[in-house]
Amino acid sequence: MTEPMQLSAVSRGGLEVFDVADGQLLGKGSYGAVTKAVEVATGQTRAIKTIYKPKIDNIVRLKREILIMQKMDHPCIIRLYNVFEDEVNLYFVMELCSGGELFDRIIKIGTMSERNTYIIMKQVFSAIAYCHKLNIMHRDIKPENILFADDSPTSPIKMIDWGFGKNNKEILEKVKKGVYSMNGRSWKKVSAPAKDLVRRLLTMDPSKRITAAEALKHQWILYYHSPGFLTCDANVTSRLGSELVNKFRIFAKANPIKKLALVAIAYQLSESEILALHNLYTRMDSRSTGMLTRDELENSLREMGVEITPEISETIGAVDLDCNNVVDYTEFIAACLDKRFYVQPIVCQNAFKVFDIDRDGFISEHDLDTVLSISFNGLPTAEAHSLLLAVGCEDKLSYEDFVEIMKLNES
């Protein structure tokens, strides 16, 4: 085996080393290739997309878009863990999806039922609506850019290639004049509501075209949509509700550095490790926006038999770390992590590395400032100093002290 390829740049934790010597080629396009790789320090498997710089029209704009992409936090959008560069290429370290493309799955099964199509399209609309709310466009929505997290029939989707879509002129040449027909044989068994939604999506005039957020409210989507927990077993939902409230309470009582560490851990987990929490989050997300409002959380807990007291409402608010008035996907996962999992040595080591930017074995005020500016929309500089003071540190935090913080019992 050759020596691991070393890709270095400062982003979400600084220097990382990946072994791509035996990496499987996952895909190849006009920009470059996607290869399966293993992070040597952690053993975590990732997908690395290599992009040849000379093929990028505007490298400065792309780097700005990368900062936006790293802040996207939606269950159906591919995770971008890190970005590195050298003189020739950019390297995108991303979540690995083993289920293949939607395009290949369609070819394999031939046709899809409207219910199965709904399951996929609801996730697509949710991801697109989320990004449009952040003023982000995909620009290249197609089956090849929709992956499945795993091989299972019920696998969640992950939308990929954000910001790499072709320019509007090239797209319009493909779309042509928007003339199409629904009279063919393949349309005969398609319901009228489904056809209506397709027509609205294909409207040439953007001002008249249905938006992703509006599509989520279309009659075809609502026909299949069954949000909430009212139809579930009462005993099961009651236990789940109590467990969630307890986890939220423990998370709310944790010191700020531990909360940030749990978010870092949650962000790095693969879809297979958090599938149950993924499904729970999307079920509670009654509006399918990819973000949980306090009302949605409280309503879901009520359906589980939980009485929402002022204390519980305040506890839910404490899960919103970045104070954007919603519980984001990663915040929810972080609050629900099992302590037996996150106190494991390898998990603590990986979390510590996220904050130890300069790899000196300590988390300094500068380290915290850097991570906070990337991950939490630039909290005030003084915040980093107060975080260290809160755990009894004047200037920096050692790994040993970090582990003790993670082991603290807040219950």
C-alpha positions as a Python dict, from the first residue, in 0.01 Angstrom:
ca = {
    (1, 'M'): (0, 0, 0),
    (2, 'T'): (129, 346, -84),
    (3, 'E'): (151, 623, 174),
    (4, 'P'): (-181, 796, 254),
    (5, 'M'): (-247, 1107, 46),
    (6, 'Q'): (-227, 1411, 271),
    (7, 'L'): (-473, 1692, 202),
    (8, 'S'): (-428, 2002, 412),
    (9, 'A'): (-622, 2322, 465),
    (10, 'V'): (-782, 2500, 758),
    (11, 'S'): (-1151, 2414, 775),
    (12, 'R'): (-1352, 2234, 1043),
    (13, 'G'): (-1049, 2108, 1227),
    (14, 'G'): (-739, 2177, 1019),
    (15, 'L'): (-506, 1906, 894),
    (16, 'E'): (-674, 1576, 814),
    (17, 'V'): (-517, 1269, 652),
    (18, 'F'): (-707, 1028, 430),
    (19, 'D'): (-605, 694, 287),
    (20, 'V'): (-721, 672, -74),
    (21, 'A'): (-470, 411, -191),
    (22, 'D'): (-735, 139, -219),
    (23, 'G'): (-1019, 381, -267),
    (24, 'Q'): (-1309, 277, -486),
    (25, 'L'): (-1397, 514, -771),
    (26, 'L'): (-1757, 615, -699),
    (27, 'G'): (-1813, 842, -995),
    (28, 'K'): (-1655, 1062, -1258),
    (29, 'G'): (-1775, 1380, -1427),
    (30, 'S'): (-1655, 1685, -1617),
    (31, 'Y'): (-1521, 1848, -1299),
    (32, 'G'): (-1335, 1548, -1160),
    (33, 'A'): (-1379, 1219, -976),
    (34, 'V'): (-1537, 1098, -651),
    (35, 'T'): (-1339, 839, -456),
    (36, 'K'): (-1410, 636, -144),
    (37, 'A'): (-1154, 712, 128),
    (38, 'V'): (-1083, 635, 492),
    (39, 'E'): (-980, 895, 748),
    (40, 'V'): (-668, 738, 896),
    (41, 'A'): (-706, 881, 1247),
    (42, 'T'): (-1069, 776, 1297),
    (43, 'G'): (-1132, 495, 1049),
    (44, 'Q'): (-1441, 676, 922),
    (45, 'T'): (-1526, 619, 557),
    (46, 'R'): (-1593, 926, 344),
    (47, 'A'): (-1637, 1025, -18),
    (48, 'I'): (-1376, 1264, -156),
    (49, 'K'): (-1468, 1468, -461),
    (50, 'T'): (-1161, 1596, -646),
    (51, 'I'): (-1216, 1904, -862),
    (52, 'Y'): (-957, 2025, -1110),
    (53, 'K'): (-916, 2400, -1044),
    (54, 'P'): (-863, 2513, -1407),
    (55, 'K'): (-1214, 2385, -1488),
    (56, 'I'): (-1371, 2616, -1231),
    (57, 'D'): (-1489, 2943, -1385),
    (58, 'N'): (-1484, 3150, -1065),
    (59, 'I'): (-1276, 2998, -785),
    (60, 'V'): (-1340, 3291, -548),
    (61, 'R'): (-1717, 3259, -583),
    (62, 'L'): (-1692, 2883, -535),
    (63, 'K'): (-1501, 2928, -209),
    (64, 'R'): (-1773, 3165, -87),
    (65, 'E'): (-2033, 2906, -176),
    (66, 'I'): (-1836, 2643, 17),
    (67, 'L'): (-1879, 2844, 337),
    (68, 'I'): (-2254, 2848, 277),
    (69, 'M'): (-2261, 2476, 194),
    (70, 'Q'): (-2083, 2391, 519),
    (71, 'K'): (-2361, 2561, 714),
    (72, 'M'): (-2645, 2373, 542),
    (73, 'D'): (-2803, 2141, 794),
    (74, 'H'): (-3087, 1938, 646),
    (75, 'P'): (-3165, 1564, 672),
    (76, 'C'): (-3177, 1526, 292),
    (77, 'I'): (-2870, 1730, 195),
    (78, 'I'): (-2527, 1569, 167),
    (79, 'R'): (-2289, 1652, 452),
    (80, 'L'): (-1981, 1850, 352),
    (81, 'Y'): (-1730, 1777, 628),
    (82, 'N'): (-1426, 1958, 499),
    (83, 'V'): (-1260, 2118, 197),
    (84, 'F'): (-890, 2105, 116),
    (85, 'E'): (-685, 2238, -171),
    (86, 'D'): (-343, 2215, -326),
    (87, 'E'): (-196, 2387, -631),
    (88, 'V'): (-404, 2184, -876),
    (89, 'N'): (-721, 2055, -711),
    (90, 'L'): (-993, 2117, -457),
    (91, 'Y'): (-1090, 1820, -240),
    (92, 'F'): (-1439, 1797, -93),
    (93, 'V'): (-1469, 1553, 199),
    (94, 'M'): (-1831, 1443, 205),
    (95, 'E'): (-2073, 1198, 357),
    (96, 'L'): (-2056, 858, 187),
    (97, 'C'): (-2385, 736, 41),
    (98, 'S'): (-2384, 365, -44),
    (99, 'G'): (-2730, 339, -202),
    (100, 'G'): (-2642, 475, -545),
    (101, 'E'): (-2822, 728, -764),
    (102, 'L'): (-3196, 769, -802),
    (103, 'F'): (-3137, 740, -1178),
    (104, 'D'): (-2990, 389, -1141),
    (105, 'R'): (-3268, 281, -906),
    (106, 'I'): (-3532, 395, -1157),
    (107, 'I'): (-3358, 202, -1435),
    (108, 'K'): (-3335, -107, -1213),
    (109, 'I'): (-3701, -122, -1106),
    (110, 'G'): (-3849, 15, -1429),
    (111, 'T'): (-4142, 208, -1286),
    (112, 'M'): (-4221, 360, -948),
    (113, 'S'): (-4559, 381, -779),
    (114, 'E'): (-4696, 724, -698),
    (115, 'R'): (-4655, 653, -326),
    (116, 'N'): (-4286, 571, -368),
    (117, 'T'): (-4244, 873, -592),
    (118, 'Y'): (-4408, 1085, -323),
    (119, 'I'): (-4162, 959, -60),
    (120, 'I'): (-3871, 1077, -274),
    (121, 'M'): (-4022, 1401, -402),
    (122, 'K'): (-4132, 1515, -58),
    (123, 'Q'): (-3767, 1492, 52),
    (124, 'V'): (-3651, 1675, -262),
    (125, 'F'): (-3903, 1957, -214),
    (126, 'S'): (-3808, 1984, 154),
    (127, 'A'): (-3435, 2015, 73),
    (128, 'I'): (-3494, 2268, -206),
    (129, 'A'): (-3735, 2478, 3),
    (130, 'Y'): (-3480, 2483, 286),
    (131, 'C'): (-3204, 2610, 58),
    (132, 'H'): (-3422, 2863, -119),
    (133, 'K'): (-3501, 3007, 224),
    (134, 'L'): (-3125, 3052, 266),
    (135, 'N'): (-3105, 3211, -84),
    (136, 'I'): (-2914, 2912, -218),
    (137, 'M'): (-2989, 2759, -559),
    (138, 'H'): (-2903, 2407, -668),
    (139, 'R'): (-2913, 2473, -1046),
    (140, 'D'): (-2877, 2110, -1148),
    (141, 'I'): (-3163, 1904, -1004),
    (142, 'K'): (-3173, 1565, -1175),
    (143, 'P'): (-3193, 1196, -1073),
    (144, 'E'): (-2814, 1162, -1098),
    (145, 'N'): (-2775, 1425, -824),
    (146, 'I'): (-3006, 1247, -583),
    (147, 'L'): (-2838, 967, -388),
    (148, 'F'): (-2970, 708, -144),
    (149, 'A'): (-2799, 685, 194),
    (150, 'D'): (-2807, 304, 177),
    (151, 'D'): (-2939, 13, -32),
    (152, 'S'): (-3265, -33, 158),
    (153, 'P'): (-3598, 39, -18),
    (154, 'T'): (-3682, 298, 249),
    (155, 'S'): (-3344, 472, 246),
    (156, 'P'): (-3345, 851, 292),
    (157, 'I'): (-3222, 1054, -4),
    (158, 'K'): (-2930, 1293, -11),
    (159, 'M'): (-2907, 1574, -265),
    (160, 'I'): (-2557, 1639, -396),
    (161, 'D'): (-2356, 1878, -616),
    (162, 'W'): (-2478, 2205, -466),
    (163, 'G'): (-2335, 2507, -644),
    (164, 'F'): (-2194, 2309, -935),
    (165, 'G'): (-2490, 2342, -1170),
    (166, 'K'): (-2434, 2472, -1519),
    (167, 'N'): (-2520, 2827, -1616),
    (168, 'N'): (-2873, 2930, -1705),
    (169, 'K'): (-2802, 2949, -2079),
    (170, 'E'): (-2694, 2584, -2094),
    (171, 'I'): (-2995, 2476, -1889),
    (172, 'L'): (-3237, 2671, -2106),
    (173, 'E'): (-3096, 2509, -2419),
    (174, 'K'): (-3192, 2171, -2272),
    (175, 'V'): (-3532, 2282, -2151),
    (176, 'K'): (-3599, 2450, -2489),
    (177, 'K'): (-3949, 2599, -2501),
    (178, 'G'): (-4119, 2401, -2232),
    (179, 'V'): (-4343, 2218, -2477),
    (180, 'Y'): (-4441, 1870, -2358),
    (181, 'S'): (-4731, 1628, -2371),
    (182, 'M'): (-4898, 1405, -2111),
    (183, 'N'): (-5092, 1203, -2365),
    (184, 'G'): (-4837, 922, -2399),
    (185, 'R'): (-4881, 567, -2272),
    (186, 'S'): (-4655, 625, -1972),
    (187, 'W'): (-4892, 894, -1841),
    (188, 'K'): (-5215, 692, -1859),
    (189, 'K'): (-5195, 554, -1504),
    (190, 'V'): (-5072, 878, -1347),
    (191, 'S'): (-5330, 1052, -1130),
    (192, 'A'): (-5470, 1393, -1217),
    (193, 'P'): (-5320, 1560, -905),
    (194, 'A'): (-4975, 1424, -992),
    (195, 'K'): (-5005, 1557, -1347),
    (196, 'D'): (-5117, 1894, -1212),
    (197, 'L'): (-4810, 1918, -988),
    (198, 'V'): (-4579, 1829, -1277),
    (199, 'R'): (-4740, 2097, -1496),
    (200, 'R'): (-4692, 2357, -1224),
    (201, 'L'): (-4328, 2256, -1178),
    (202, 'L'): (-4262, 2283, -1553),
    (203, 'T'): (-4412, 2631, -1592),
    (204, 'M'): (-4160, 2836, -1789),
    (205, 'D'): (-4241, 3170, -1624),
    (206, 'P'): (-4065, 3167, -1282),
    (207, 'S'): (-4318, 3411, -1139),
    (208, 'K'): (-4598, 3163, -1216),
    (209, 'R'): (-4408, 2842, -1137),
    (210, 'I'): (-4487, 2663, -813),
    (211, 'T'): (-4212, 2693, -550),
    (212, 'A'): (-4072, 2402, -354),
    (213, 'A'): (-4243, 2530, -39),
    (214, 'E'): (-4574, 2552, -226),
    (215, 'A'): (-4524, 2205, -373),
    (216, 'L'): (-4514, 2066, -19),
    (217, 'K'): (-4870, 2195, 24),
    (218, 'H'): (-4997, 2063, -310),
    (219, 'Q'): (-5292, 1823, -294),
    (220, 'W'): (-5085, 1535, -434),
    (221, 'I'): (-4832, 1564, -149),
    (222, 'L'): (-5101, 1612, 115),
    (223, 'Y'): (-5289, 1304, -5),
    (224, 'Y'): (-5003, 1075, 99),
    (225, 'H'): (-4871, 1283, 389),
    (226, 'S'): (-4946, 1148, 737),
    (227, 'P'): (-4754, 1355, 992),
    (228, 'G'): (-4750, 1316, 1366),
    (229, 'F'): (-4782, 1029, 1610),
    (230, 'L'): (-5158, 1002, 1667),
    (231, 'T'): (-5178, 675, 1471),
    (232, 'C'): (-4889, 513, 1661),
    (233, 'D'): (-4908, 280, 1960),
    (234, 'A'): (-4983, 496, 2267),
    (235, 'N'): (-4749, 304, 2499),
    (236, 'V'): (-4459, 333, 2256),
    (237, 'T'): (-4509, 704, 2193),
    (238, 'S'): (-4550, 775, 2565),
    (239, 'R'): (-4214, 615, 2642),
    (240, 'L'): (-4056, 796, 2348),
    (241, 'G'): (-4195, 1131, 2463),
    (242, 'S'): (-4062, 1085, 2817),
    (243, 'E'): (-3723, 977, 2684),
    (244, 'L'): (-3697, 1280, 2454),
    (245, 'V'): (-3785, 1525, 2730),
    (246, 'N'): (-3526, 1363, 2958),
    (247, 'K'): (-3255, 1386, 2690),
    (248, 'F'): (-3343, 1752, 2623),
    (249, 'R'): (-3318, 1827, 2997),
    (250, 'I'): (-2974, 1665, 3021),
    (251, 'F'): (-2854, 1852, 2711),
    (252, 'A'): (-2989, 2184, 2843),
    (253, 'K'): (-2796, 2141, 3172),
    (254, 'A'): (-2465, 2058, 3000),
    (255, 'N'): (-2197, 2325, 2995),
    (256, 'P'): (-2155, 2508, 2661),
    (257, 'I'): (-1832, 2332, 2559),
    (258, 'K'): (-1993, 1991, 2605),
    (259, 'K'): (-2291, 2104, 2396),
    (260, 'L'): (-2060, 2216, 2116),
    (261, 'A'): (-1870, 1888, 2137),
    (262, 'L'): (-2195, 1691, 2107),
    (263, 'V'): (-2286, 1895, 1799),
    (264, 'A'): (-1944, 1817, 1650),
    (265, 'I'): (-1998, 1446, 1719),
    (266, 'A'): (-2349, 1452, 1573),
    (267, 'Y'): (-2229, 1625, 1257),
    (268, 'Q'): (-1966, 1359, 1188),
    (269, 'L'): (-2197, 1058, 1225),
    (270, 'S'): (-2302, 860, 920),
    (271, 'E'): (-2666, 824, 823),
    (272, 'S'): (-2668, 458, 925),
    (273, 'E'): (-2564, 554, 1279),
    (274, 'I'): (-2849, 802, 1324),
    (275, 'L'): (-3120, 656, 1100),
    (276, 'A'): (-3375, 620, 1381),
    (277, 'L'): (-3318, 982, 1487),
    (278, 'H'): (-3334, 1093, 1123),
    (279, 'N'): (-3675, 929, 1086),
    (280, 'L'): (-3796, 1075, 1416),
    (281, 'Y'): (-3686, 1427, 1319),
    (282, 'T'): (-3854, 1415, 978),
    (283, 'R'): (-4174, 1280, 1132),
    (284, 'M'): (-4185, 1563, 1385),
    (285, 'D'): (-4116, 1810, 1102),
    (286, 'S'): (-4485, 1841, 1012),
    (287, 'R'): (-4426, 2120, 758),
    (288, 'S'): (-4138, 1930, 591),
    (289, 'T'): (-3909, 2233, 605),
    (290, 'G'): (-3605, 2048, 738),
    (291, 'M'): (-3619, 2263, 1053),
    (292, 'L'): (-3815, 2198, 1373),
    (293, 'T'): (-3995, 2496, 1522),
    (294, 'R'): (-4078, 2503, 1890),
    (295, 'D'): (-4446, 2461, 1802),
    (296, 'E'): (-4371, 2147, 1599),
    (297, 'L'): (-4165, 1998, 1880),
    (298, 'E'): (-4425, 2080, 2144),
    (299, 'N'): (-4712, 1949, 1931),
    (300, 'S'): (-4525, 1624, 1865),
    (301, 'L'): (-4455, 1580, 2235),
    (302, 'R'): (-4823, 1644, 2314),
    (303, 'E'): (-4917, 1370, 2068),
    (304, 'M'): (-4680, 1146, 2264),
    (305, 'G'): (-4870, 1222, 2583),
    (306, 'V'): (-4632, 1482, 2728),
    (307, 'E'): (-4781, 1779, 2913),
    (308, 'I'): (-4595, 2090, 2796),
    (309, 'T'): (-4510, 2287, 3108),
    (310, 'P'): (-4321, 2620, 3106),
    (311, 'E'): (-4012, 2426, 3221),
    (312, 'I'): (-4033, 2184, 2927),
    (313, 'S'): (-4089, 2472, 2684),
    (314, 'E'): (-3779, 2646, 2820),
    (315, 'T'): (-3583, 2322, 2794),
    (316, 'I'): (-3677, 2288, 2426),
    (317, 'G'): (-3554, 2643, 2369),
    (318, 'A'): (-3216, 2553, 2519),
    (319, 'V'): (-3159, 2296, 2242),
    (320, 'D'): (-3149, 2583, 1989),
    (321, 'L'): (-2779, 2660, 2029),
    (322, 'D'): (-2741, 2908, 1744),
    (323, 'C'): (-3055, 3099, 1850),
    (324, 'N'): (-3221, 3092, 1507),
    (325, 'N'): (-3560, 3005, 1660),
    (326, 'V'): (-3563, 2648, 1528),
    (327, 'V'): (-3402, 2322, 1637),
    (328, 'D'): (-3177, 2236, 1345),
    (329, 'Y'): (-3115, 1877, 1241),
    (330, 'T'): (-2770, 1847, 1399),
    (331, 'E'): (-2882, 2018, 1720),
    (332, 'F'): (-3159, 1760, 1755),
    (333, 'I'): (-2921, 1469, 1693),
    (334, 'A'): (-2671, 1615, 1942),
    (335, 'A'): (-2936, 1649, 2214),
    (336, 'C'): (-3047, 1287, 2162),
    (337, 'L'): (-2705, 1118, 2167),
    (338, 'D'): (-2659, 840, 2420),
    (339, 'K'): (-2392, 908, 2682),
    (340, 'R'): (-2263, 551, 2659),
    (341, 'F'): (-2177, 630, 2297),
    (342, 'Y'): (-2018, 973, 2322),
    (343, 'V'): (-1788, 896, 2619),
    (344, 'Q'): (-1608, 626, 2421),
    (345, 'P'): (-1237, 721, 2379),
    (346, 'I'): (-1243, 725, 1997),
    (347, 'V'): (-1554, 946, 1995),
    (348, 'C'): (-1401, 1191, 2244),
    (349, 'Q'): (-1075, 1199, 2047),
    (350, 'N'): (-1254, 1282, 1723),
    (351, 'A'): (-1461, 1555, 1891),
    (352, 'F'): (-1151, 1708, 2050),
    (353, 'K'): (-976, 1723, 1712),
    (354, 'V'): (-1257, 1936, 1570),
    (355, 'F'): (-1168, 2211, 1819),
    (356, 'D'): (-791, 2161, 1844),
    (357, 'I'): (-723, 2351, 1522),
    (358, 'D'): (-344, 2380, 1555),
    (359, 'R'): (-304, 2021, 1684),
    (360, 'D'): (-107, 2123, 1994),
    (361, 'G'): (-311, 1902, 2227),
    (362, 'F'): (-513, 2190, 2372),
    (363, 'I'): (-830, 2383, 2285),
    (364, 'S'): (-737, 2752, 2297),
    (365, 'E'): (-949, 3064, 2276),
    (366, 'H'): (-830, 3108, 1917),
    (367, 'D'): (-929, 2749, 1835),
    (368, 'L'): (-1280, 2808, 1970),
    (369, 'D'): (-1313, 3139, 1785),
    (370, 'T'): (-1223, 2966, 1458),
    (371, 'V'): (-1468, 2679, 1501),
    (372, 'L'): (-1749, 2904, 1622),
    (373, 'S'): (-1708, 3136, 1323),
    (374, 'I'): (-1740, 2841, 1084),
    (375, 'S'): (-2012, 2642, 1255),
    (376, 'F'): (-2225, 2883, 1453),
    (377, 'N'): (-2257, 3191, 1232),
    (378, 'G'): (-1992, 3394, 1412),
    (379, 'L'): (-2077, 3418, 1781),
    (380, 'P'): (-1908, 3717, 1950),
    (381, 'T'): (-1533, 3685, 2011),
    (382, 'A'): (-1585, 3722, 2386),
    (383, 'E'): (-1796, 3408, 2377),
    (384, 'A'): (-1492, 3181, 2334),
    (385, 'H'): (-1323, 3326, 2642),
    (386, 'S'): (-1637, 3287, 2852),
    (387, 'L'): (-1674, 2926, 2736),
    (388, 'L'): (-1331, 2843, 2874),
    (389, 'L'): (-1392, 3031, 3198),
    (390, 'A'): (-1715, 2836, 3245),
    (391, 'V'): (-1514, 2513, 3275),
    (392, 'G'): (-1245, 2666, 3497),
    (393, 'C'): (-983, 2734, 3227),
    (394, 'E'): (-808, 3068, 3190),
    (395, 'D'): (-661, 3019, 2844),
    (396, 'K'): (-680, 2661, 2712),
    (397, 'L'): (-837, 2320, 2773),
    (398, 'S'): (-640, 1993, 2776),
    (399, 'Y'): (-769, 1667, 2630),
    (400, 'E'): (-785, 1509, 2975),
    (401, 'D'): (-1005, 1792, 3105),
    (402, 'F'): (-1217, 1771, 2790),
    (403, 'V'): (-1286, 1401, 2856),
    (404, 'E'): (-1386, 1478, 3215),
    (405, 'I'): (-1633, 1736, 3086),
    (406, 'M'): (-1784, 1481, 2850),
    (407, 'K'): (-1825, 1235, 3139),
    (408, 'L'): (-2005, 1483, 3367),
    (409, 'N'): (-2347, 1364, 3481),
    (410, 'E'): (-2614, 1632, 3429),
    (411, 'S'): (-2919, 1421, 3516),
}
